[in-house]
Amino acid sequence: MARRRHDRQELERIADRAMRERGFEPDFPREVTAEVARLQGAASDPALRDLRQLSWCSIDNDDSRDLDQLSVAERPKNGLTRIWVAIADVDALVPKGSAIDRRAAQNTTSVYTPAKIYPMLPERLSTDLTSLGQDEDRLAVVAGLVVSDEGALEDAEVFRATVRNHAKLAYDAVAAWLEGDAPPPEALAAVPGLDENLSWQDAAAQRLRAVRHERGALDLETIEARAVFAGEEIHDLEPQRKNRARELIEDLMIAVNGVTARFVEERGLPSLRRVLRAPERWARIVDVAGELGERLPAEPDCTALETFLRRRKRVDPLRFPDLSLTIVKLMGSGEYAVDIPGGEPTGHFGLAVRDYTHSTAPNRRYPDVITQRMLKAVLAGAPPAYSLDELGELARHCTEQEDDVQRIERQVRKSAAALLLEGRNGERFHGIVTGASEKGTWVRLLAPPVEGRVERGWEGLDVGDRVEVRLLGTDVERGYIDFARVAR
């Protein structure tokens, strides 16, 4: 009788180890759990705007419970669409300096691994008291956007309000409906007029997106696979691809993050920005384009790079995710930086925007809590929530922690891929070469979407080559997958 596998438990053990090796504590200390136990929920405030009657909805992953944002639109009029985005008021229950806040500031972000989520905030907060759950009255910081038919942001406002989520929706179901491939999801159909409201939001988001891409926002498409379990055993890796609903939320959040950054700056206060500098390895990006018969200018130019990427996506869609990954690696990592009013912000090269902060996911990211506190201080006419020195230290710490979290998540994803292929030695797969250098040759399988090293027969292979490989073995603990090239 075959041994029953406990893949989820093994991945949890690997994830716990990876967390501790990077200096993260997987569990919440006793003082945090005690503080959470005393919470009763945020008190309502009659001084705030009451927007509970609006047709607010959330769109997130099917299994998400830590809901950070809601959105709703007003009927377009005179070529303008007004959209409100409500962000969960986490600060209302997590005051600066509290035990919960200190723990959140330590990790700075939730960590998402295939088998286990390590939330930044205790679940009673992130999935309940500070989550914008369906049919719950919640406090929120609201950003209002006015979008023209040409995709220009004509006006904006920021204020506090009480809101109520009338429909918890999921990306894939909403996307299928928006794209005309399925009827409206049940939760959407249950709210009168929500279908029309979402159509207004979608149209405005698409216009915002078009303008950003005209300015050079990069259209990248990397493959991110989600582990699918059958009971405790890993069953498959399912690629998560962009769709219309994900784009809707992404475009609205980018707009809100710009509004938030400018709102603070215009009032003469420093802010914590998310920046991506012009690529230091631009010369290598030029070489990559040249190897594909394309030309890029000698100096970094996001518009030229976006034109190149769009052309390659049209010409070679199969290899486009691998090209995207190459460009992402060559552009380098984003970072947090302090913006001082009167200076010129670094901006975000990949999004082609000057003003950008993180403000839309305070249940999951600590920089968003910092920004929320700065916003609320401005709205209340109170002193800044953080000094310039505090912001500088937080920017450095949040950048370092986020880099480490990416390493943790990548390590556990690799171990999950190795687990999926464990025991299948000798099987053959078709794939594409994704890396070829002195450090080794790498291949990404077409199905399942995993990457491994070609240990035998790598000679003569180059990036983009189609190849058949045979599985030699796996090392789950280290996340290694080894292949041999199959001779033709």
N, C-alpha and C positions, 0 to 999 in steps of 0.2 A: 504494500500500500504506500502510495506516494506521501512524502512528508508535507504537511500543511505549512505553507509559507506565511510568514508574518512580515511582509515587505514594509508595511507602514511603520511598524515598531522599529525595524532596523533603520529606516530613514530618519525617524524621530531621534534615535540614538546618535546617528551621524550628525544631524542638525544640532542637537544639544552640544555635542563635542565641538562643532565648528563655532557655535556661538561663544562658548567659554574660551576657546583658543584665541578669539578676536577681542576678548575682554567684555563680552556682553553677558548679562545675567539672564538666563531663560525665564526665571520665575520672579514674581513680585515679592518684595520683602514684607515682613509682618506689619510694619508701620503703614505701608500703603494699603494693604487689605483691611486694616483696622479703620483707616480714614475713609475708605470706600464704603464700608459697612455703615458708617454714620450718615452717609449722604441721603437726602430725601428728594432730590430733584430740584431744578432751578425754579425759583419763585417767579410767577408771572409779574409783569411790570406794566401797569396801565398807562405809563408814559410812552410806551413803545407803540409803533404803528401796528394795528391788528390786520394782518393779511391772510388770516386763516381761511377766508372764504374763496380765495383764488384757487384755481385748478392746478395746484402744485403737484409735481410728480418727481420721482427719482428714477434714474436709469443707471444700472450698475451690473456687476456680474450676477449670475443666477443665485449664487450662494452667499452673496455679500450681505452682511448685517450691520457693518460699520458705515452707515450712510452719511456722507459729509455734505452733500449738496442737493438742492431741489431747483427746479426751474419752471417758469411759466411765462407766457407771452400775452401781449395785448393785441387785439385785432389791428393789422396794419392800416395806417391812415396817412394819406398825403405822401406816400412813398417811404414811410418810416415804420419800423417795427420796434416796439419797446419790449425788452425782455428783462425779467428779474431773475437773479440767481441768489438763492439763499444758502448761506454757509453755516453749519452747525456752530453755535456759540459754546465752544468747549471751555473757554475761559470762565464762563459763568459758574461752572462747577469745579474748575481746576485753577484756583488762584495761584498767582506767582509765589513761589517759595514753599508751597505745600509739599507734603511727602509725595503725593501723586505727581506733582509738577517736577520735583527733583528727579524722580525715577524716569519720567518722560524725557527730561533734559539729558539724562545719562545715555539712553539708547538712541534718542532723537527720531526714531522711525519704527514703524512696524516692520517685521521681517516675515516675508512670505516664502515658505519652502514647500515642496510638493506634498509633504505629509503633515505639516504642522505650521500654524501661524503663531508668531510671537508678537502679540499686540503691544503697541507703545503704551496704551492705556488699558487698565483692567477692563474685562469684558462687560462688567455691569455698567461701565461708562460708555465704552466705544460701540457696543451693540445694543444699548438700551438708553440710558439717561441722556447721553450726548449724541445719540444717533437720531437722524431724522426719519424715524420709522413710520410706517403707514398708520394713519388714524391717531397720531400722537401730536399734541400741541407742544411746540418746541420754540425756544429762543434762537434767533439767528441774526447774523450780520448779512445784510442784503446789498448787492450791487445791481443797480439798474443801468441797462445799456439801451441806447437808441441807435438802431442800425438802418442806414439808408438802403434804397434799392441798388445802389452801386457798391455796397459793402463797406461804406465809410462809417466810422463811429462818430455820430453827430453830437451825442450828449451822454453824460454819465452821472450817477449819484451813488452815494453810499450811506446807509442808515441801518438802524437796528429795528427788528420787528418780531412779532410772534407769527409763526407759520404752522401749517398742517399738511403733511404729505397725504394726498388722496389716492395715490396709485404707486405702488412699488413695482417698477418695471425692470426687465432684463435686456441687456444689449442685443443678444441674438434674435429674440422674438420681436423686438421693436424694429431692428434692421430688416428682418424679413418682411414686415408689414410696410415699412417705408419704401422698400425696393419693389413692392408689388408682388412678392412671392408667397404671402400668407395673409390671412385675415388678421385684424387687430387682436393683440393678446387680450385675454379675458379681463384683466385688471384695467386695461386701457378702455375697453368697450363699456365698462361699468360706470365710467365717469362721463356724464353728458358733455359733449363739446371738446373733450380732451384730444380726440383724434385730430380735429381741426387746429387746436392749439399747438400740438406737437408738429404739425405740418408748417405752421408759421415759424416755430423755433428752428426747424430743420432748414427752411429756406434762408433764414437770416444767417444761420451758421455756415451754410454753403457759400453765401456771399462773402462773409468774413474770411473764410478759408481761401477763396479765389484771390482776394486782394493780397493776403499774406504770401501766397505762392507767386504772385506777380512780382512781389518785392524780394523773392528769393528764399522763402521758407522751404526747407528740404523735404521732399516726398520720399521717405525711406520706408523700407518694408522688411524688417528682420523677422525671422521665424522664432516665436516664443511658444513653446509646447507646454501644455498643462497635463500633469499626471492624472490618469484615469484609473481608479481602483475598483476592483471587484471584491467586495469585502475587504480583507486585509492585504490582498495580493495586487501588485501593480499589473494592470491589464493592458494599458496603451499609453502613448503620449499623443495628445491631441493638439495640433497647431491652433494657436489663437491668431486669427487674421483680422485686419482692419475691416470695419463695416460702417454702414451709414450712421448707425446709432452711436458707435464709438467716436466717430468723427464729430457728430453733433456735440457731444459732451466735451470732447477735446477742444473744439473751436470756441465754445462758450467759456471754458475755463481759461484758455489763453487770453481771451478778451478781458475776463474778470481780473486776472493777474496783472494785466497792464493797467486797468482802471485803478486797482488797489495801489500799485506802485506810484502812479502819478498823483493820486489823492493825498498820500502822505508827503510826497515831495513838494507839492504845491502849497502845503501848509508849513513849509520850512523845516521839516523834520527828516532825520536820516532814516533809511529803510534797509532791510535785509533783502538783497536781490539774488536771484538765481541767474548766473551768467555762464555763457559758453564763449570763450574767446576765439578769435580767428585762429584756425589751425596752425600750430607751429610746423606740422609735417605737411604743409600744403604742397611742397615740391613732390612728395611721394604721391599725393592725390593726383597731381598733374601727370606723373608717370603712369599711374593706374589707368587714367583716361587715355594716355598715349598708347598703351598696350592694346587698347580696344579700338584704336583708330580714331580717337577723338582728341580735341584740343581744348585746353583750359588756359586762361591767362596766368602769367607768372606770379601775380599777387592774389591773395585770397579774395574771392568774389562769389558770394552766396548765390547771386542770380545766375551766373554762368554755371555754377555747380548744379543748381536745380534744373536748368535747361538740359544739361548733360544727363542727369539722372532720369528725367522724364523720357528722354530719347531712348536710353538703355532699357527702361522698363517696357517700352513699346516694342523694341527690337528683340529683346531676349528676356521675357518674363520669368522663365524657369530659373535663370541664374541671378535674377535681380536681388533676391534676398541675400545672397552671398556677397554681391557687390555692395549692397547696403551695409552689411556687417563690416566689410572692409573700410568703407568710408567712416562709419561710426567710430571704429577703432583709431583711425588716423586723425579724426577730429579731436579726440581726447575727451576727458570727462568734464562735465559741468561742475561748478563750484558755487558756494555762497560767498557773497561779498557785500560790504557795506557801501551804500550810496549816500553821499553827502550832497545836499541841495546846492546847486550852483555849479557842480561839476558835470562832466559828461559821462553818463553810465556806460559801462562796458557793453551791455546789451547781450543778446543771445543769438549767436551766429546761425544756429540750426533753425531757429524759429523766425529769423529775420525781423526781430523786434528790438527796439531800444529799451523799453521799460518792461521789466518782467520780474515778478516776485513769486513766491509760493504762498498762497493764501486759501486754497480751496479744499484742503484735506486735513483739517486740524485734528481729526480723530486718529490719523495715521502718520503725520509728519510734524515734528516739533517746530521747524521754521514757520509753518502756517499758524501755530499758536502764538509765536512771537509777533508775527505780522498782525494777527487779530488783536492782540493787546495794544499794539501801536495804533491801530485803527480806532479802537474803542476809547483810547485816551484822547485822541483828536476829537471824536464825536462828543465826548463828555467835557471838553475844554480842560482836561486834566494835564499834569506834567507828563512827558514821555515815559512809557513803561520801562524803557531801557536807556542807559547811557550809551554814548558812542563807544566807550571802552568795552562795555558789556556786549554790544552788538558785534564788535570785532572779534572777541573771544568766542562768541557763539557761532559766528560764521566759520571760523577755523574748525571748531569742534564738530559742527554739523556736517561739514564737508568730509572730514576724516571718518566720521561714523558712517556716513552714507557709502563711502568707498568700501569700507569693510563689510557693510551689509551686502553690497553687490557681490563681493567675493564669497560670502557665506551662501547666498542664494544660488550662485553659479556652481559652487562645490556640491550642494545637495541635488541640484538638477542633474549634474553629471553622474552622481551616484544613483539617482533614479533611473537614468538611461542605462547604466551598467546593470542594474537589477532587472530591467525589462529584458535585456539580452542574455542574462545569466543562464547557463545551461544550454545555449543554442550554438555552441561551438561547431564549426563546420558548415553552418548555413551560409548561403550566398545572398548578396544584396546588391542592388544598383544604387549608385550614388554619384556625387559631384565633388571634385577636388576643391577644397576651400582654402587650403594653405600649402605652400611648397617653398621651403627654405632650408638653410643649414640646420635649423632646429627640428625639422621633421616635415612630413607630408600628412595632411589631414583630409578626411573625406566626410561629407555629410550624406547620410542615406536619404533616399527619397521617401522611404517608408520602412520603419518608423523614422521620424525626423531627429536622428541622433548623430553625433559627430564622434569620430574616433581617429586613431593614428594608424597610418599604413606602415607596418613594420617590415613587410616583405614585398618586394616588387615595386617599390616606389620610384625607381629610377626612370627618368624621362617624363614623369607626370608633372603637370602644371595646373595652376588655378583655372577652374572652369572646365577641365577635362571630365567627360563622362567615363565612369569606370565601374567594373563589377569586382566586388571584393568578397572574401570569405572571412567569417569571424574566427579569430584565433583564440580569444579569451577576454575575460573581463576582471576588473578588480573593483568591487563595489565600494570598499572602504576609501579608496583614493579616486574613484570615479573614472578609472581608465577603461578604454575599449580599444582593443588591438585587432587590426585587419591584415590580411594578405591580399595582394592584387591577384585576380584570376586571369591567367594568361589566355589570350584569345586563340 
